Every structure is written in structure tokens, then in C-alpha cells.
């Protein structure tokens, strides 16, 4: 696991330096927005694959973009899922973006998820690691290295209301749920970067993130293997909860690559309010 962690820190440093700090190599090409996004995504994917290929304990990896599992060491025990870069549409407005990793042992399901990590780049360059033995630890980049900080723990209740999906496509029940949090004084914090929105809830010690079923995404928008499982794992290790209307996210079984889900995660009191809203809908 240490070798996997070190590989991801190398990934973080490379992408932060060459995409978010010294980005001239992308800007000087005169690319359109789409070409720029494709080029950045390709670069990030190549960095991730290059570094993971160096780790003997990694059996293989699979990215959200192509969904092709690559075996690199038959004797390796870890299977890595990754989101190379989280919502490149925000690249042009200088938002923090991130990479997300799920570290599975032998099988890519919730039971075999041994650790999860995400990186936030740009104005916020930090790394968050979660495991059952370590809890949730974050690392800030100082003087050329990642420095371990205090563990991250969620309070029972927060004040962040982070909700995804197009408002006109929300169900009436979801509108009422979102408004119920606003009526209690919750603050809207939503960037549409999953790693950054998770980061804000963790650093503010609580709150709620909701990504419901909508007309455009009736099965939900987040992909289970690549997004919902790793983020739910991190939230639970921080003392929070992550659910859908069908129950706990990490209780999902027989999940297929590419399968999506609605998700609601955050502090225990907020998720209890979400569950109560399900009963009343």
C-alpha cells in the first residue's frame, strides 16, 4: 500500500506542476477548448498509468474514460480505479480540480475496497487518503513535499448544502429536501467537481452532498466503481454516511463497470434527514 500511495503522490506532483502551474505547453498550442481538454485529460491519464506501472503490488488499473482494464503484474494484489481529472469544464475558470482513486484488493467491489484517495489541484493542492487503519488523513504540499496534517473527521451536523443536477430536472421531493436545508441556514457550496465538493464538506467538518436521479440521468450521474465507492469510503472513514434510496452505497453488490447511482453523503444528521425525506415522499 505504501508503494501505491507514493506512486499517487508522484502523480499529484507531476499533474500539479505541468497542468496547473507550468501550463504553457498546453496554452501555446492554440487549441480550441475541446482540444485543450482532450489534451489535458490524455496527459493526466498517461501520468497515472506511467506511475502505476512502476508498482509491483499493482495487478492492474482501469480509468473511467476508457474502461479498459490493463493488467501489469499478474502477481500484484491491488486493482486501481481512477478518474484522471474531475470535470475539465472548470479548467478555464481556475477552479480546483481533482483525481480520484479506488484501491481494491483482488476484486473491484465494495467489500474489497482497501483504501481510497483523491487529489485536489490548482488553488488547493492537497491529497486525502483513507483506510480503515489510518482513518482519513490529508497532506498539504509544502516546500516540495507532502506534509501529513491532522486527521479529518466529520461532526454530526454541518452547514454545507452541495447539490448536483439541473434544478428544472429535480423531482418535487428533491426540491423540498434541498430547500429544507437552506431554510435551516445551510450555505450553498457546489462546484460540480466531485473531489472539490467532497473536500469542502470534509474541511468544513460536515454538510450534505446530493446527486439525485434526474430526467437526464435517471440512474444517477456518478459511476459506482470510479466515484461513488471511493468517495463513500472516504466519507465513512471520516465518520459520515453515504446512501442512495436503496440503502448504503458500500452495500451495493454485483456492480458492473460503468454502472451509475444517485448518491447522498455527508454528516450523520443530514443523511438522517435525507432518509426521512425518502419515507415521506
C-alpha positions in Angstrom: 0.0 0.0 0.0 2.9 2.4 0.7 4.2 1.9 -2.8 0.7 2.7 -4.2 0.5 5.8 -2.0 3.9 7.0 -3.1 3.0 6.5 -6.8 -0.1 8.7 -6.3 2.0 11.4 -4.7 4.2 11.3 -7.8 1.2 11.6 -9.9 -0.1 14.6 -7.9 3.2 16.5 -8.2 3.5 15.9 -11.9 0.0 17.0 -12.8 0.1 20.0 -10.5 3.3 21.2 -12.0 2.7 20.5 -15.6 -1.0 21.2 -15.9 -1.9 23.7 -13.3 1.4 25.6 -12.7 3.5 25.5 -15.8 0.7 25.1 -18.3 2.4 26.9 -21.2 2.9 23.7 -23.1 -0.9 23.4 -23.4 -1.7 27.1 -23.9 0.9 27.8 -26.6 -0.6 25.3 -29.0 -3.5 27.5 -29.9 -6.0 24.7 -29.2 -9.8 25.0 -29.0 -11.4 24.4 -25.6 -12.3 20.8 -26.6 -8.8 20.1 -27.9 -7.3 21.6 -24.7 -9.5 19.5 -22.5 -8.7 16.3 -24.5 -5.0 17.1 -24.4 -5.0 17.7 -20.6 -7.1 14.6 -20.0 -4.7 12.5 -22.1 -1.7 13.8 -20.3 -3.2 13.1 -16.8 -4.1 9.6 -17.9 -0.7 8.9 -19.2 1.0 10.2 -16.0 -1.3 8.0 -13.8 -0.7 4.9 -16.0 3.1 5.5 -16.1 3.4 5.8 -12.3 1.1 2.8 -11.5 3.1 0.6 -13.9 6.1 1.0 -11.6 4.4 -0.5 -8.6 4.9 -4.3 -8.3 2.0 -4.7 -5.9 -0.5 -3.3 -8.5 -2.2 -6.0 -10.6 -3.7 -3.6 -13.0 -5.8 -0.4 -13.4 -8.8 0.9 -15.2 -9.8 4.5 -15.9 -13.3 6.0 -16.0 -12.7 7.4 -19.5 -11.9 4.2 -21.5 -13.0 1.5 -19.0 -10.4 -1.0 -20.3 -8.7 -2.9 -17.6 -4.9 -3.1 -18.0 -3.0 -5.9 -16.3 0.6 -5.0 -15.5 1.6 -7.6 -12.8 -0.1 -11.0 -12.6 1.2 -11.4 -9.0 0.1 -8.0 -7.9 -2.9 -7.8 -5.5 -4.2 -4.3 -6.0 -6.6 -3.2 -8.7 -6.8 0.5 -9.1 -9.7 2.5 -10.5 -9.2 6.1 -11.3 -10.8 9.3 -12.5 -7.9 11.0 -14.3 -9.2 14.6 -14.0 -12.5 15.6 -12.5 -14.7 17.9 -14.7 -12.4 19.6 -17.1 -15.1 22.2 -17.9 -13.9 24.0 -14.8 -10.3 24.2 -16.1 -10.8 27.6 -17.8 -12.2 29.3 -14.6 -9.2 28.5 -12.4 -11.2 26.1 -10.1 -9.5 23.3 -8.2 -10.0 20.0 -9.9 -9.0 16.5 -8.8 -8.2 12.9 -9.5 -9.9 10.1 -7.6 -8.6 6.6 -6.9 -10.1 3.4 -5.5 -7.6 0.8 -4.3 -9.2 -2.6 -4.4 -7.7 -6.0 -3.5 -8.4 -8.9 -5.8 -11.9 -7.9 -6.8 -13.4 -4.5 -7.7 -16.3 -4.4 -5.3 -17.1 -2.5 -2.1 -16.1 -5.5 0.1 -12.6 -5.5 -1.4 -12.0 -1.7 -1.3 -9.0 -1.3 0.9 -8.3 2.4 0.5 -9.3 5.5 -1.4 -7.6 8.7 -2.3 -8.2 11.9 -4.1 -6.0 14.9 -5.1 -7.1 18.5 -5.4 -5.1 20.6 -7.9 -4.8 24.2 -8.7 -5.5 26.8 -6.0 -6.0 24.0 -3.5 -3.2 21.4 -3.9 -3.7 18.7 -1.3 -4.0 14.9 -1.1 -6.5 12.9 1.0 -6.0 9.3 1.9 -8.5 7.0 3.7 -8.1 3.4 5.0 -9.7 1.5 7.9 -6.4 1.5 9.8 -5.5 5.2 9.2 -8.9 6.9 9.0 -8.9 9.9 6.8 -5.6 11.8 6.6 -4.9 14.8 4.4 -1.5 16.0 3.2 -0.6 19.6 2.2 2.2 20.3 -0.2 4.9 22.4 1.4 8.5 23.1 0.4 8.5 20.4 -2.2 6.9 17.6 -0.3 3.6 16.4 1.1 3.3 17.0 4.8 0.8 15.0 6.9 -1.8 17.1 8.7 -4.4 16.4 11.3 -6.9 13.6 10.6 -10.2 14.7 9.1 -13.4 13.9 11.0 -17.0 15.0 10.3 -19.1 16.4 13.0 -22.7 15.0 13.4 -24.0 18.1 11.7 -22.7 20.7 9.3 -23.8 23.8 7.3 -22.8 23.0 3.7 -25.5 22.2 1.1 -23.9 20.8 -2.0 -26.4 19.6 -4.6 -25.9 18.4 -8.2 -28.2 18.1 -11.2 -30.1 20.6 -13.2 -32.8 22.4 -11.0 -35.6 22.1 -13.6 -35.0 18.3 -13.6 -35.2 17.8 -9.9 -38.2 16.0 -8.5 -40.6 17.9 -6.3 -39.4 15.8 -3.4 -35.7 16.7 -4.0 -36.6 20.4 -4.3 -38.2 20.2 -0.9 -35.2 18.4 0.6 -32.8 21.0 -0.7 -34.9 23.9 0.4 -35.3 22.3 3.9 -31.5 22.6 4.3 -31.5 26.2 3.1 -34.3 27.0 5.4 -32.1 25.8 8.3 -29.3 28.2 7.3 -27.2 25.9 5.2 -24.8 27.5 2.7 -24.7 26.6 -1.0 -21.3 25.2 -1.9 -21.2 23.4 -5.2 -18.5 23.4 -7.9 -19.5 20.3 -9.9 -16.1 18.8 -9.2 -16.8 15.8 -7.0 -13.3 15.8 -5.4 -13.6 19.5 -4.5 -17.2 19.3 -3.3 -16.2 16.3 -1.1 -13.1 18.3 0.1 -15.3 21.3 1.2 -17.6 19.1 3.3 -14.6 17.3 4.9 -12.8 20.6 5.7 -15.9 22.3 7.0 -16.4 19.3 9.2 -19.9 18.5 7.9 -22.7 19.1 5.5 -24.5 17.2 2.8 -23.9 16.4 -0.9 -26.8 15.2 -3.0 -26.7 13.9 -6.6 -30.3 12.6 -7.3 -31.9 10.8 -10.1 -32.9 13.3 -12.8 -34.6 13.3 -16.2 -31.2 13.3 -17.9 -29.7 10.8 -15.5 -32.5 8.5 -14.3 -30.0 6.0 -12.9 -27.9 8.8 -11.3 -24.8 10.5 -12.7 -21.9 9.2 -10.6 -20.2 5.9 -11.6 -20.1 3.4 -8.8 -16.6 1.8 -9.2 -14.8 5.1 -10.1 -16.6 7.7 -8.0 -19.3 6.5 -5.6 -17.4 3.7 -3.9 -14.1 5.7 -3.3 -15.9 8.8 -2.1 -18.3 6.9 0.1 -15.4 5.0 1.6 -13.6 8.3 2.5 -16.8 9.8 3.9 -17.5 6.8 6.1 -13.9 6.6 7.4 -14.4 10.3 8.4 -17.5 9.3 10.4 -20.1 10.2 7.9 -22.6 8.2 5.8 -23.2 7.7 2.1 -26.5 6.3 0.7 -29.0 6.0 -2.1 -32.7 5.4 -1.9 -31.8 1.7 -2.0 -29.5 1.9 1.1 -25.9 2.2 1.9 -23.7 2.8 -1.1 -21.0 0.4 0.1 -23.6 -2.4 0.5 -24.1 -2.4 -3.3 -23.3 -5.8 -4.8 -22.9 -7.2 -8.3 -21.9 -3.8 -9.6 -20.9 -3.6 -13.3 -18.2 -1.3 -14.7 -19.9 1.9 -15.8 -22.9 1.4 -13.6 -24.2 4.6 -12.1 -26.1 5.6 -8.9 -27.7 8.5 -7.2 -25.8 9.4 -4.1 -26.3 11.3 -0.9 -23.4 11.7 1.5 -22.3 13.8 4.5 -22.7 14.1 8.2 -25.0 11.7 10.1 -27.7 14.2 10.9 -28.0 15.4 7.4 -28.2 11.9 6.0 -30.8 11.0 8.5 -32.8 14.0 7.2 -32.4 12.6 3.7 -33.6 9.2 4.8 -36.6 10.8 6.5 -37.4 12.6 3.2 -37.4 9.2 1.4 -40.0 7.9 3.8 -42.2 10.9 3.3 -42.0 11.0 -0.5 
